[in-house]
Amino acid sequence: MKYLTYIFLAGLMLLVVACGVSTKDIDATDEVSAIKETAEIVNTATPLPATATVIKPSDEFGRGGLVKNLESWADVELPKFITASHIKLSDIALVSKFRSSAGHDFSDSFEGCCSMKHYFIPIDYYGTRFTQPIYSPVDGVVLYLSEPSGGFSDDWEISYREQTGKEPPADYRDWNIYIRPDSAPNVWISHMHVNPLDEIIKKIPPTNGLMMMRGDSTPAAEGYQVKAGDLIGYGLGEIIVKRYLDGSGVPSSCNSADSRQGRAGKLPGCIATVQLHSIFEFMTDDLFSEYQKIADVSKSDFIITAEERARNPLVCEGEFFANPGNTDDPTMWLRLQGSSSLETTSSKSNSNNGSSLQAEVSGKLPGFQALASGRDIIASFESSGSHVLSKFDADQSYLLVIASAGGPIKVLVGGSYEKRNIYSRPLGNGVTTYESGKMDEGQIEVSVETNEDITWQIVAVKAE
């Protein structure tokens, strides 16, 4: 009986101790083991599968917004994650080829002097410049918006005024949108020159290119979730697929060989190893069939291979192409249908500030008398390439009328210590004419900055 009592008491004590162990502690132990197992799996030599996900976002994503261990994803074969068109294909006349000379140098850590993105040019380019719907091509999350910055950030406004004689909408935001695809968390899909929806802006505070280059930008805490085909804004159809192989994952505006080799090359945004891809590399066959309903094309038609480009290299002057591709060049552009208003003549009209604008597709420069339009000429200049022009005296208000046979070109007024940019034309072909607003009298010095092969004429006339 005595021994039975001891056995009973011992069993009771074990029961009390067992009940005192928290189930929370048991769960925590199991969780630690699970995390340890997951870490061991992630760190093996076998690459993560393309659709791999990690349960906890805090474990998966780094401070820049992409997957935390970019190096382990560098060789992962990504799935076909482009499942919806980012633009209405029925509206599109032209698509630039990957590695073409369209636009400007837009290249990655492995190649240089080529355009490694796609421009989609609508049939009614100027009519839909600010109203063309832009959609998310992927399931993912918007984590960054960036406002334009840098020396050419207002070129779109100048070009629109120059070609149409109209003012851009006062409320138009020419921003960039960055989406991280759910199935490719080491990639940024970038939509450039787009006015984002107000509901996106409410969730994503905008940053700028310089902060991104420095690596100072951080992704929105919550982000804006999108499904493939969701409307995200209005604007141009430029689209970029950039895969990050190392670095913080903060999207960067270091997009040219000139940037990487210059002073900006020491910034985090230029040091990161990135690889640019064509959207057609990751496009589903179902989606591409929509292209084939419009034109007899294959995915390879939209891409100039690295080997082809190496055999026929382009020449760059800074970030610009010495010989940019025309829209009628089939080696650089693929025509889906019809023609675009970008390729046709804009008629002469007056903008809201009274400046006169005219554009012609081709032809010779109009001449000083035509530029003056019957007004008294104070001074006139004609040449090609960059020049600092002879000073002239204006004893009353004057204005400049500028004609150029191509772009880029800038015209500045002022001395060596203070110059004011009065005209800036982006890359382009064909003769265009621009008339400035009134400027004050004085001793005037005009500077022209452009490529050697671009001819121009400038007349200074008395303001009426």
LOTORGU-13596 format. One record per residue (C-alpha): x, y, z; residue in one letter. Coordinates in nm, 4 decimals, always signed. Layout:
// residues N
east = X north = Y up = Z r = A
...
This chain:
// residues 464
east = +0.0000 north = +0.0000 up = +0.0000 r = M
east = +0.2902 north = +0.2283 up = +0.0891 r = K
east = +0.4502 north = +0.1656 up = -0.2529 r = Y
east = +0.1179 north = +0.2214 up = -0.4301 r = L
east = +0.0900 north = +0.5623 up = -0.2616 r = T
east = +0.4404 north = +0.6627 up = -0.3852 r = Y
east = +0.3562 north = +0.5506 up = -0.7390 r = I
east = +0.0301 north = +0.7515 up = -0.7326 r = F
east = +0.2067 north = +1.0690 up = -0.6069 r = L
east = +0.4836 north = +1.0366 up = -0.8681 r = A
east = +0.2281 north = +1.0052 up = -1.1481 r = G
east = +0.0387 north = +1.3080 up = -1.0187 r = L
east = +0.3575 north = +1.5193 up = -1.0183 r = M
east = +0.4386 north = +1.4184 up = -1.3772 r = L
east = +0.0862 north = +1.5156 up = -1.4781 r = L
east = +0.1253 north = +1.8624 up = -1.3203 r = V
east = +0.4608 north = +1.9214 up = -1.4900 r = V
east = +0.3237 north = +1.8129 up = -1.8259 r = A
east = +0.0231 north = +2.0455 up = -1.7939 r = C
east = +0.2599 north = +2.3318 up = -1.7082 r = G
east = +0.4365 north = +2.3118 up = -2.0473 r = V
east = +0.2833 north = +2.5779 up = -2.2774 r = S
east = +0.1458 north = +2.4663 up = -2.6125 r = T
east = +0.2817 north = +2.7996 up = -2.7354 r = K
east = +0.6339 north = +2.6777 up = -2.6545 r = D
east = +0.5706 north = +2.3563 up = -2.8447 r = I
east = +0.4458 north = +2.5494 up = -3.1496 r = D
east = +0.7455 north = +2.7848 up = -3.1364 r = A
east = +0.9839 north = +2.4887 up = -3.1333 r = T
east = +0.8096 north = +2.3401 up = -3.4338 r = D
east = +0.8183 north = +2.6786 up = -3.6133 r = E
east = +1.1924 north = +2.7196 up = -3.5549 r = V
east = +1.2486 north = +2.3715 up = -3.6948 r = S
east = +1.0325 north = +2.4530 up = -3.9983 r = A
east = +1.2199 north = +2.7778 up = -4.0617 r = I
east = +1.5517 north = +2.5961 up = -4.0255 r = K
east = +1.4395 north = +2.3327 up = -4.2759 r = E
east = +1.3217 north = +2.6004 up = -4.5192 r = T
east = +1.6541 north = +2.7863 up = -4.4901 r = A
east = +1.8458 north = +2.4656 up = -4.5563 r = E
east = +1.6356 north = +2.4001 up = -4.8672 r = I
east = +1.6776 north = +2.7565 up = -4.9982 r = V
east = +2.0533 north = +2.7514 up = -4.9504 r = N
east = +2.1212 north = +2.4267 up = -5.1356 r = T
east = +2.3035 north = +2.4345 up = -5.4686 r = A
east = +1.9825 north = +2.3439 up = -5.6524 r = T
east = +1.8208 north = +2.6642 up = -5.7978 r = P
east = +1.4774 north = +2.7579 up = -5.6711 r = L
east = +1.1972 north = +2.6512 up = -5.9037 r = P
east = +1.0504 north = +2.9304 up = -6.1144 r = A
east = +0.7248 north = +2.9411 up = -5.9184 r = T
east = +0.8878 north = +2.9092 up = -5.5748 r = A
east = +0.7382 north = +3.1163 up = -5.2947 r = T
east = +0.8383 north = +3.1627 up = -4.9348 r = V
east = +0.5609 north = +3.1764 up = -4.6783 r = I
east = +0.6778 north = +3.4862 up = -4.4983 r = K
east = +0.7258 north = +3.8078 up = -4.7016 r = P
east = +0.9780 north = +3.9259 up = -4.4415 r = S
east = +1.1922 north = +3.6259 up = -4.5307 r = D
east = +1.1375 north = +3.6505 up = -4.9055 r = E
east = +1.1911 north = +4.0164 up = -4.9963 r = F
east = +1.4873 north = +4.2478 up = -4.9447 r = G
east = +1.4784 north = +4.6159 up = -4.8613 r = R
east = +1.4571 north = +4.7155 up = -5.2287 r = G
east = +1.1377 north = +4.5182 up = -5.2860 r = G
east = +1.2710 north = +4.2206 up = -5.4838 r = L
east = +1.3437 north = +3.8692 up = -5.3603 r = V
east = +1.6044 north = +3.8884 up = -5.0847 r = K
east = +1.8659 north = +3.6512 up = -5.2255 r = N
east = +1.8964 north = +3.7784 up = -5.5817 r = L
east = +2.2105 north = +3.5762 up = -5.6484 r = E
east = +2.0282 north = +3.2463 up = -5.5882 r = S
east = +1.7665 north = +3.3513 up = -5.8445 r = W
east = +2.0186 north = +3.4584 up = -6.1096 r = A
east = +2.0017 north = +3.1269 up = -6.2988 r = D
east = +1.6377 north = +3.0430 up = -6.2271 r = V
east = +1.4371 north = +2.9734 up = -6.5420 r = E
east = +1.1426 north = +3.2088 up = -6.5118 r = L
east = +0.7930 north = +3.1063 up = -6.6250 r = P
east = +0.5848 north = +3.2759 up = -6.8957 r = K
east = +0.4561 north = +3.5455 up = -6.6614 r = F
east = +0.3475 north = +3.8036 up = -6.9249 r = I
east = -0.0152 north = +3.6958 up = -6.9589 r = T
east = -0.1973 north = +4.0140 up = -7.0683 r = A
east = -0.1224 north = +4.2912 up = -7.3160 r = S
east = -0.0182 north = +4.6195 up = -7.1544 r = H
east = -0.1832 north = +4.8136 up = -7.4374 r = I
east = -0.4761 north = +4.7709 up = -7.6801 r = K
east = -0.3147 north = +4.5951 up = -7.9751 r = L
east = -0.5933 north = +4.7102 up = -8.2077 r = S
east = -0.4637 north = +5.0662 up = -8.1524 r = D
east = -0.0982 north = +4.9898 up = -8.2371 r = I
east = +0.0743 north = +5.0569 up = -8.5704 r = A
east = +0.4418 north = +4.9974 up = -8.4820 r = L
east = +0.6547 north = +4.8147 up = -8.2248 r = V
east = +1.0279 north = +4.8787 up = -8.1925 r = S
east = +1.2543 north = +4.5759 up = -8.1948 r = K
east = +1.4553 north = +4.4706 up = -7.8911 r = F
east = +1.8195 north = +4.5901 up = -7.9378 r = R
east = +1.7134 north = +4.8391 up = -8.2086 r = S
east = +1.8270 north = +5.2007 up = -8.2428 r = S
east = +1.4842 north = +5.3376 up = -8.1567 r = A
east = +1.4875 north = +5.6164 up = -7.8996 r = G
east = +1.8177 north = +5.6147 up = -7.7125 r = H
east = +2.0700 north = +5.3747 up = -7.5614 r = D
east = +1.8839 north = +5.1643 up = -7.3070 r = F
east = +2.1092 north = +4.8723 up = -7.2190 r = S
east = +2.2137 north = +4.6455 up = -6.9322 r = D
east = +2.5312 north = +4.5294 up = -6.7535 r = S
east = +2.6249 north = +4.2946 up = -7.0387 r = F
east = +2.5526 north = +4.4931 up = -7.3559 r = E
east = +2.5688 north = +4.8557 up = -7.4647 r = G
east = +2.4546 north = +5.1002 up = -7.7320 r = C
east = +2.1169 north = +4.9522 up = -7.8205 r = C
east = +1.7549 north = +4.9915 up = -7.7118 r = S
east = +1.6668 north = +4.6913 up = -7.4941 r = M
east = +1.3018 north = +4.7822 up = -7.4476 r = K
east = +0.9968 north = +4.8139 up = -7.6693 r = H
east = +0.8151 north = +5.1261 up = -7.7899 r = Y
east = +0.4520 north = +5.0714 up = -7.8913 r = F
east = +0.3337 north = +5.3459 up = -8.1299 r = I
east = -0.0444 north = +5.3904 up = -8.1655 r = P
east = -0.2121 north = +5.4656 up = -8.4975 r = I
east = -0.3361 north = +5.7980 up = -8.3554 r = D
east = -0.0181 north = +5.8767 up = -8.1615 r = Y
east = -0.0825 north = +6.2444 up = -8.0857 r = Y
east = -0.4560 north = +6.2032 up = -8.0441 r = G
east = -0.4098 north = +5.9348 up = -7.7777 r = T
east = -0.0826 north = +6.0572 up = -7.6242 r = R
east = -0.2455 north = +6.1274 up = -7.2880 r = F
east = -0.5480 north = +5.8959 up = -7.3044 r = T
east = -0.4084 north = +5.5605 up = -7.4261 r = Q
east = -0.5034 north = +5.3022 up = -7.1590 r = P
east = -0.2099 north = +5.1096 up = -7.0082 r = I
east = -0.2655 north = +4.7768 up = -6.8335 r = Y
east = -0.0622 north = +4.5521 up = -6.6073 r = S
east = +0.0778 north = +4.2625 up = -6.8137 r = P
east = +0.1270 north = +4.0488 up = -6.5004 r = V
east = -0.0152 north = +3.9440 up = -6.1682 r = D
east = +0.1943 north = +4.1383 up = -5.9201 r = G
east = +0.2279 north = +4.4456 up = -5.7036 r = V
east = +0.3108 north = +4.8085 up = -5.7828 r = V
east = +0.5790 north = +4.9167 up = -5.5359 r = L
east = +0.7340 north = +5.2299 up = -5.6906 r = Y
east = +0.6306 north = +5.5378 up = -5.8848 r = L
east = +0.8966 north = +5.7797 up = -6.0083 r = S
east = +0.8637 north = +6.1349 up = -6.1313 r = E
east = +1.0743 north = +6.2543 up = -6.4270 r = P
east = +1.4159 north = +6.3989 up = -6.3470 r = S
east = +1.7353 north = +6.4813 up = -6.5358 r = G
east = +1.8316 north = +6.6967 up = -6.8319 r = G
east = +1.5780 north = +6.5517 up = -7.0792 r = F
east = +1.2817 north = +6.5091 up = -6.8448 r = S
east = +1.0711 north = +6.7732 up = -7.0216 r = D
east = +1.1416 north = +6.6559 up = -7.3779 r = D
east = +0.7982 north = +6.4965 up = -7.4031 r = W
east = +0.6310 north = +6.8343 up = -7.3425 r = E
east = +0.8528 north = +7.0131 up = -7.5931 r = I
east = +0.7999 north = +6.7446 up = -7.8557 r = S
east = +0.4220 north = +6.7487 up = -7.8099 r = Y
east = +0.4048 north = +7.1279 up = -7.8440 r = R
east = +0.6383 north = +7.1187 up = -8.1418 r = E
east = +0.4433 north = +6.8553 up = -8.3306 r = Q
east = +0.0856 north = +6.9581 up = -8.2477 r = T
east = +0.0881 north = +7.3256 up = -8.1562 r = G
east = -0.1075 north = +7.2373 up = -7.8424 r = K
east = -0.0367 north = +7.2434 up = -7.4715 r = E
east = -0.0197 north = +6.9142 up = -7.2782 r = P
east = -0.2978 north = +6.8669 up = -7.0194 r = P
east = -0.2112 north = +7.0623 up = -6.7054 r = A
east = -0.2936 north = +6.7662 up = -6.4803 r = D
east = -0.0961 north = +6.5050 up = -6.6756 r = Y
east = +0.1741 north = +6.3273 up = -6.4717 r = R
east = +0.4436 north = +6.1788 up = -6.6957 r = D
east = +0.5644 north = +5.9198 up = -6.4430 r = W
east = +0.7078 north = +5.5674 up = -6.4421 r = N
east = +0.5379 north = +5.2667 up = -6.2806 r = I
east = +0.7292 north = +4.9658 up = -6.1423 r = Y
east = +0.5585 north = +4.6290 up = -6.0924 r = I
east = +0.7097 north = +4.3213 up = -5.9259 r = R
east = +0.5541 north = +4.0101 up = -6.0881 r = P
east = +0.4389 north = +3.7424 up = -5.8444 r = D
east = +0.6018 north = +3.4674 up = -6.0520 r = S
east = +0.9261 north = +3.6578 up = -6.1142 r = A
east = +1.0173 north = +3.8319 up = -5.7858 r = P
east = +1.3667 north = +3.9255 up = -5.9113 r = N
east = +1.2232 north = +4.1356 up = -6.1964 r = V
east = +1.0835 north = +4.4862 up = -6.2346 r = W
east = +0.8310 north = +4.5523 up = -6.5102 r = I
east = +0.8593 north = +4.9240 up = -6.5891 r = S
east = +0.5983 north = +5.1318 up = -6.7711 r = H
east = +0.7474 north = +5.4660 up = -6.8752 r = M
east = +0.5732 north = +5.7997 up = -6.9429 r = H
east = +0.2419 north = +5.7016 up = -6.7872 r = V
east = -0.0109 north = +5.8945 up = -6.5786 r = N
east = -0.0922 north = +5.6458 up = -6.2971 r = P
east = -0.4435 north = +5.6030 up = -6.1627 r = L
east = -0.5253 north = +5.8189 up = -5.8607 r = D
east = -0.5877 north = +5.5111 up = -5.6459 r = E
east = -0.2323 north = +5.3913 up = -5.7153 r = I
east = -0.0847 north = +5.7290 up = -5.6272 r = I
east = -0.2728 north = +5.7243 up = -5.2955 r = K
east = -0.0864 north = +5.4061 up = -5.2002 r = K
east = +0.2550 north = +5.4684 up = -5.3598 r = I
east = +0.4475 north = +5.7853 up = -5.2656 r = P
east = +0.6492 north = +5.8931 up = -5.5726 r = P
east = +1.0293 north = +5.8964 up = -5.5757 r = T
east = +1.2722 north = +6.0165 up = -5.8447 r = N
east = +1.5568 north = +5.8826 up = -6.0551 r = G
east = +1.8367 north = +6.0287 up = -5.8436 r = L
east = +1.7083 north = +5.8722 up = -5.5212 r = M
east = +1.6760 north = +5.5402 up = -5.7011 r = M
east = +2.0307 north = +5.5631 up = -5.8378 r = M
east = +2.1589 north = +5.6272 up = -5.4876 r = R
east = +1.9599 north = +5.3334 up = -5.3534 r = G
east = +1.7771 north = +5.5649 up = -5.1131 r = D
east = +1.4265 north = +5.4795 up = -5.2349 r = S
east = +1.2244 north = +5.2141 up = -5.0545 r = T
east = +0.9177 north = +5.0254 up = -5.1779 r = P
east = +0.5715 north = +5.1217 up = -5.0621 r = A
east = +0.4876 north = +4.9449 up = -4.7375 r = A
east = +0.1720 north = +4.7868 up = -4.8727 r = E
east = +0.1910 north = +4.8382 up = -5.2470 r = G
east = -0.0930 north = +4.8198 up = -5.4962 r = Y
east = -0.1916 north = +4.4671 up = -5.5994 r = Q
east = -0.2715 north = +4.4139 up = -5.9663 r = V
east = -0.3947 north = +4.1276 up = -6.1794 r = K
east = -0.2889 north = +4.0835 up = -6.5414 r = A
east = -0.5129 north = +4.3073 up = -6.7525 r = G
east = -0.5913 north = +4.5605 up = -6.4757 r = D
east = -0.5904 north = +4.9256 up = -6.5829 r = L
east = -0.2986 north = +5.1110 up = -6.4199 r = I
east = -0.2880 north = +5.4438 up = -6.6048 r = G
east = -0.2825 north = +5.6317 up = -6.9357 r = Y
east = +0.0037 north = +5.7326 up = -7.1616 r = G
east = +0.2780 north = +5.5799 up = -7.3747 r = L
east = +0.3333 north = +5.2097 up = -7.4324 r = G
east = +0.7058 north = +5.1873 up = -7.3492 r = E
east = +0.7704 north = +4.8708 up = -7.1505 r = I
east = +1.0822 north = +4.7240 up = -6.9876 r = I
east = +1.1651 north = +4.3890 up = -6.8270 r = V
east = +1.4709 north = +4.4209 up = -6.6014 r = K
east = +1.6050 north = +4.1242 up = -6.4037 r = R
east = +1.8302 north = +4.2010 up = -6.1047 r = Y
east = +2.1125 north = +3.9535 up = -6.0466 r = L
east = +2.2541 north = +4.1200 up = -5.7348 r = D
east = +2.2352 north = +4.4432 up = -5.5337 r = G
east = +1.9580 north = +4.5805 up = -5.3162 r = S
east = +1.6835 north = +4.5413 up = -5.5766 r = G
east = +1.5920 north = +4.9122 up = -5.5802 r = V
east = +1.4940 north = +4.9909 up = -5.9427 r = P
east = +1.7445 north = +5.2236 up = -6.1046 r = S
east = +1.7520 north = +5.4736 up = -6.3895 r = S
east = +2.1078 north = +5.3664 up = -6.4789 r = C
east = +2.0064 north = +5.2523 up = -6.8245 r = N
east = +2.2912 north = +5.3348 up = -7.0620 r = S
east = +2.6570 north = +5.2518 up = -7.1130 r = A
east = +2.7295 north = +5.6234 up = -7.0854 r = D
east = +2.5736 north = +5.6334 up = -6.7350 r = S
east = +2.7616 north = +5.3259 up = -6.6160 r = R
east = +3.0949 north = +5.4599 up = -6.7420 r = Q
east = +3.0428 north = +5.8157 up = -6.6140 r = G
east = +3.0282 north = +5.9736 up = -6.2692 r = R
east = +2.7028 north = +5.7956 up = -6.1912 r = A
east = +2.8778 north = +5.4624 up = -6.2426 r = G
east = +2.9868 north = +5.4589 up = -5.8778 r = K
east = +2.6321 north = +5.4851 up = -5.7450 r = L
east = +2.4538 north = +5.1687 up = -5.6221 r = P
east = +2.2034 north = +5.1850 up = -5.9062 r = G
east = +2.4817 north = +5.1518 up = -6.1636 r = C
east = +2.6899 north = +4.8983 up = -5.9689 r = I
east = +2.4041 north = +4.6454 up = -5.9502 r = A
east = +2.4216 north = +4.3709 up = -6.2142 r = T
east = +2.1074 north = +4.3774 up = -6.4274 r = V
east = +1.9867 north = +4.1956 up = -6.7362 r = Q
east = +1.7228 north = +4.3337 up = -6.9718 r = L
east = +1.4749 north = +4.1073 up = -7.1504 r = H
east = +1.2118 north = +4.1443 up = -7.4186 r = S
east = +0.8524 north = +4.0991 up = -7.3074 r = I
east = +0.8192 north = +3.8447 up = -7.5871 r = F
east = +1.0631 north = +3.6120 up = -7.4074 r = E
east = +0.8137 north = +3.5681 up = -7.1227 r = F
east = +0.4868 north = +3.6064 up = -7.3131 r = M
east = +0.2375 north = +3.3194 up = -7.3141 r = T
east = +0.1387 north = +3.1682 up = -7.6472 r = D
east = -0.2255 north = +3.2550 up = -7.5782 r = D
east = -0.1377 north = +3.6219 up = -7.5483 r = L
east = +0.0882 north = +3.6193 up = -7.8540 r = F
east = -0.1935 north = +3.4746 up = -8.0602 r = S
east = -0.3591 north = +3.8173 up = -8.0249 r = E
east = -0.0641 north = +3.9685 up = -8.2168 r = Y
east = -0.1001 north = +3.7027 up = -8.4847 r = Q
east = -0.4634 north = +3.8007 up = -8.5378 r = K
east = -0.3383 north = +4.1430 up = -8.6496 r = I
east = -0.0199 north = +4.0534 up = -8.8401 r = A
east = +0.1728 north = +3.7518 up = -8.9666 r = D
east = +0.4475 north = +3.7608 up = -8.7031 r = V
east = +0.6502 north = +3.5371 up = -8.4740 r = S
east = +0.8001 north = +3.6263 up = -8.1365 r = K
east = +1.1495 north = +3.6277 up = -8.2854 r = S
east = +1.0441 north = +3.9033 up = -8.5288 r = D
east = +1.0380 north = +4.1471 up = -8.2367 r = F
east = +1.3930 north = +4.0694 up = -8.1199 r = I
east = +1.7343 north = +4.1438 up = -8.2688 r = I
east = +1.9566 north = +3.8789 up = -8.1117 r = T
east = +2.2753 north = +3.9646 up = -7.9254 r = A
east = +2.4727 north = +3.7837 up = -8.1957 r = E
east = +2.3073 north = +3.9866 up = -8.4738 r = E
east = +2.3740 north = +4.3114 up = -8.2904 r = R
east = +2.7388 north = +4.2143 up = -8.2275 r = A
east = +2.7828 north = +4.1556 up = -8.6025 r = R
east = +2.6191 north = +4.4920 up = -8.6805 r = N
east = +2.7031 north = +4.7201 up = -8.3861 r = P
east = +2.5407 north = +5.0597 up = -8.3427 r = L
east = +2.7319 north = +5.3807 up = -8.2716 r = V
east = +2.6421 north = +5.5970 up = -7.9738 r = C
east = +2.7359 north = +5.9541 up = -7.8874 r = E
east = +2.6762 north = +5.9641 up = -7.5144 r = G
east = +2.3381 north = +5.8011 up = -7.4612 r = E
east = +2.2111 north = +5.8878 up = -7.8102 r = F
east = +2.2454 north = +5.6910 up = -8.1320 r = F
east = +2.4546 north = +5.8512 up = -8.4041 r = A
east = +2.2024 north = +5.7182 up = -8.6590 r = N
east = +1.8666 north = +5.6543 up = -8.4895 r = P
east = +1.6361 north = +5.4133 up = -8.6680 r = G
east = +1.3463 north = +5.5589 up = -8.8652 r = N
east = +0.9984 north = +5.4165 up = -8.8151 r = T
east = +1.0007 north = +5.3031 up = -9.1791 r = D
east = +1.3158 north = +5.0940 up = -9.1224 r = D
east = +1.1981 north = +4.7295 up = -9.1022 r = P
east = +1.5229 north = +4.6236 up = -8.9375 r = T
east = +1.4403 north = +4.8456 up = -8.6387 r = M
east = +1.0598 north = +4.8614 up = -8.6302 r = W
east = +0.7893 north = +4.6024 up = -8.6871 r = L
east = +0.4679 north = +4.7257 up = -8.8435 r = R
east = +0.1529 north = +4.5566 up = -8.7175 r = L
east = -0.0938 north = +4.7608 up = -8.9219 r = Q
east = -0.1581 north = +5.0935 up = -9.0945 r = G
east = +0.0533 north = +5.3982 up = -9.0179 r = S
east = +0.0888 north = +5.6249 up = -8.7182 r = S
east = +0.0235 north = +5.9965 up = -8.6811 r = S
east = +0.3823 north = +6.0086 up = -8.5555 r = L
east = +0.4885 north = +5.9471 up = -8.9160 r = E
east = +0.2708 north = +6.2173 up = -9.0708 r = T
east = +0.2859 north = +6.5930 up = -9.0922 r = T
east = +0.1420 north = +6.8089 up = -8.8160 r = S
east = -0.0216 north = +7.1248 up = -8.9430 r = S
east = +0.0850 north = +7.4695 up = -8.8335 r = K
east = -0.1110 north = +7.5989 up = -8.5357 r = S
east = -0.0837 north = +7.8321 up = -8.2394 r = N
east = -0.0263 north = +7.7119 up = -7.8841 r = S
east = -0.1796 north = +7.8707 up = -7.5779 r = N
east = +0.1279 north = +8.0897 up = -7.5184 r = N
east = +0.1253 north = +8.2262 up = -7.8726 r = G
east = +0.4326 north = +8.0370 up = -7.9940 r = S
east = +0.4104 north = +7.9224 up = -8.3535 r = S
east = +0.4971 north = +7.5622 up = -8.4326 r = L
east = +0.5297 north = +7.3709 up = -8.7550 r = Q
east = +0.6563 north = +7.0252 up = -8.8472 r = A
east = +0.7371 north = +6.8608 up = -9.1803 r = E
east = +0.8280 north = +6.4991 up = -9.2324 r = V
east = +1.1213 north = +6.5721 up = -9.4619 r = S
east = +1.2717 north = +6.8334 up = -9.6915 r = G
east = +1.5277 north = +7.1106 up = -9.6765 r = K
east = +1.5443 north = +7.3896 up = -9.4209 r = L
east = +1.2961 north = +7.6688 up = -9.5002 r = P
east = +1.5394 north = +7.9657 up = -9.5205 r = G
east = +1.5711 north = +8.2886 up = -9.3222 r = F
east = +1.2972 north = +8.4869 up = -9.4992 r = Q
east = +1.0453 north = +8.2067 up = -9.4535 r = A
east = +1.1356 north = +8.1798 up = -9.0849 r = L
east = +1.1041 north = +8.5566 up = -9.0362 r = A
east = +0.7556 north = +8.5632 up = -9.1974 r = S
east = +0.7856 north = +8.9285 up = -9.2967 r = G
east = +0.9295 north = +9.0523 up = -8.9653 r = R
east = +1.2506 north = +9.2536 up = -8.9354 r = D
east = +1.5551 north = +9.0262 up = -8.9019 r = I
east = +1.8064 north = +9.1273 up = -8.6321 r = I
east = +2.0500 north = +8.8391 up = -8.6862 r = A
east = +2.0586 north = +8.5061 up = -8.8695 r = S
east = +2.2697 north = +8.1909 up = -8.8396 r = F
east = +2.2987 north = +7.8624 up = -9.0280 r = E
east = +2.5285 north = +7.5660 up = -8.9686 r = S
east = +2.5426 north = +7.2082 up = -8.8373 r = S
east = +2.6615 north = +7.0615 up = -8.5089 r = G
east = +2.7315 north = +7.2519 up = -8.1867 r = S
east = +2.8290 north = +7.6212 up = -8.1907 r = H
east = +2.8464 north = +7.9326 up = -7.9752 r = V
east = +2.7124 north = +8.2002 up = -8.2102 r = L
east = +2.8354 north = +8.5539 up = -8.2518 r = S
east = +2.6750 north = +8.8022 up = -8.0138 r = K
east = +2.4183 north = +9.0438 up = -8.1518 r = F
east = +2.2452 north = +9.3535 up = -8.0115 r = D
east = +1.8680 north = +9.3674 up = -7.9775 r = A
east = +1.7423 north = +9.7186 up = -7.8980 r = D
east = +1.3890 north = +9.5963 up = -7.8359 r = Q
east = +1.2098 north = +9.2746 up = -7.7478 r = S
east = +1.2889 north = +8.9953 up = -7.9870 r = Y
east = +1.2188 north = +8.6283 up = -8.0463 r = L
east = +1.4048 north = +8.3394 up = -8.2074 r = L
east = +1.2756 north = +8.1171 up = -8.4851 r = V
east = +1.4596 north = +7.7850 up = -8.5067 r = I
east = +1.4535 north = +7.5204 up = -8.7788 r = A
east = +1.6369 north = +7.1886 up = -8.7508 r = S
east = +1.6645 north = +6.8846 up = -8.9760 r = A
east = +1.6728 north = +6.6397 up = -8.6846 r = G
east = +1.7318 north = +6.5905 up = -8.3156 r = G
east = +1.8459 north = +6.5930 up = -8.0456 r = P
east = +1.9195 north = +6.9640 up = -8.0434 r = I
east = +1.9213 north = +7.2307 up = -7.7723 r = K
east = +1.9291 north = +7.6077 up = -7.8121 r = V
east = +2.0362 north = +7.8201 up = -7.5155 r = L
east = +2.0489 north = +8.1964 up = -7.4639 r = V
east = +2.2998 north = +8.3659 up = -7.2297 r = G
east = +2.6697 north = +8.3886 up = -7.1473 r = G
east = +2.9110 north = +8.1274 up = -7.0179 r = S
east = +2.7969 north = +8.1688 up = -6.6557 r = Y
east = +2.4219 north = +8.1737 up = -6.7059 r = E
east = +2.2476 north = +8.0031 up = -6.9954 r = K
east = +1.8766 north = +7.9495 up = -7.0352 r = R
east = +1.7456 north = +7.6572 up = -7.2383 r = N
east = +1.4763 north = +7.7963 up = -7.4689 r = I
east = +1.4382 north = +7.5005 up = -7.7029 r = Y
east = +1.5035 north = +7.1295 up = -7.6763 r = S
east = +1.4117 north = +6.8736 up = -7.9387 r = R
east = +1.4512 north = +6.5021 up = -7.8675 r = P
east = +1.5723 north = +6.2401 up = -8.1130 r = L
east = +1.3901 north = +6.2557 up = -8.4420 r = G
east = +1.4097 north = +6.3014 up = -8.8157 r = N
east = +1.2554 north = +6.5535 up = -9.0516 r = G
east = +1.2510 north = +6.9328 up = -9.0529 r = V
east = +1.0758 north = +7.1030 up = -8.7626 r = T
east = +1.0333 north = +7.4720 up = -8.6871 r = T
east = +0.9921 north = +7.6368 up = -8.3487 r = Y
east = +0.9238 north = +7.9983 up = -8.2520 r = E
east = +1.0080 north = +8.1208 up = -7.9019 r = S
east = +0.8150 north = +8.3670 up = -7.6935 r = G
east = +0.9247 north = +8.7303 up = -7.6525 r = K
east = +1.2608 north = +8.7921 up = -7.4868 r = M
east = +1.4112 north = +9.1123 up = -7.3467 r = D
east = +1.6478 north = +9.3374 up = -7.5386 r = E
east = +2.0247 north = +9.3443 up = -7.4760 r = G
east = +2.3454 north = +9.1928 up = -7.6060 r = Q
east = +2.2491 north = +8.8380 up = -7.6933 r = I
east = +2.4587 north = +8.5219 up = -7.7199 r = E
east = +2.3038 north = +8.2010 up = -7.8516 r = V
east = +2.4489 north = +7.8493 up = -7.8145 r = S
east = +2.3507 north = +7.5375 up = -8.0069 r = V
east = +2.4148 north = +7.1843 up = -7.8808 r = E
east = +2.3581 north = +6.9005 up = -8.1259 r = T
east = +2.5233 north = +6.6252 up = -8.3296 r = N
east = +2.7629 north = +6.7166 up = -8.6108 r = E
east = +2.5342 north = +6.5845 up = -8.8853 r = D
east = +2.2273 north = +6.7858 up = -8.7824 r = I
east = +2.1779 north = +7.1096 up = -8.9779 r = T
east = +1.9869 north = +7.4061 up = -8.8412 r = W
east = +1.8880 north = +7.7689 up = -8.9038 r = Q
east = +1.8156 north = +8.0414 up = -8.6494 r = I
east = +1.6816 north = +8.3924 up = -8.7031 r = V
east = +1.6341 north = +8.6615 up = -8.4410 r = A
east = +1.3426 north = +8.8910 up = -8.5353 r = V
east = +1.1897 north = +9.1976 up = -8.3788 r = K
east = +0.8854 north = +9.1131 up = -8.1687 r = A
east = +0.5723 north = +9.2865 up = -8.2893 r = E
